Amino acid sequence: QVQLQESGPGLVKPSQTLSLTCTVSGGSITTSYSAWSWIRQPPGKGLEWMGVIAYDGSTYYSPPLKSRTSISRDTSKNQFSLQLSSVTPEDTAVYYCAAKTSRGSYLTDTDYDYWGQGTQVTVSS
């Protein structure tokens, strides 16, 4: 059973960079065909898929967020990370990391089988 745990600051100031890390246990981020994503949910809104890093290290980002988003990984620690630059209060949300361990689509929130508990990030001065 794959388990994921988000970590990072809960408060970020406007214009700064939001940085979160997801620690994975019970599975490897290099397992063939697996995919590892960041998904967020702003208050009162639905889930928004942000981007993914696949088992081979390739990345894909949601077009509206592509210019501000970077997802990377540390295979030695079995972790992957999110950086979102130039944040505004509109980036306030619960941020989730999620995993998919089988072949198939990985570009929407409904594709994912395993989720972290989520971490609240507030953008405020």
Secondary structure, 3 states (H helix, E strand, C coil): CCEEEEECCCEECCCCCEEEEEEEECCCCCCCCCEEEEEEECCCCCCEEEEEEECCCCEEECHHHCCCEEEEEECCCCEEEEEECCCCHHHCEEEEEEEECCCCCCCCHHHCCEECCCEEEEECC
